[in-house]
């Protein structure tokens, strides 16, 4: 189980890096455009993914972040979003690397 969790944490970081690299090639108006998606385009969607990751890590660690809504905008621009995502990726991989077998099997319960 630990090997799988560690592999998935690294895959998660790799995938986010690729998505953000592609977004950096976009024109600013395309990145911020509202395409009628649930989280209002790329900027809103990538912020939502960061929000969701922070909430899940908070549930796992028992230290919930001060997030009010799933569509909360944590980063107003691409540079700060890429930086926050990289820090979150490190936080996730560090947390998973620190798990032992018992912790990796623990059931996490939460109230939505």
Beta strands, then each sheet from edge to edge (+ up, - down):
end
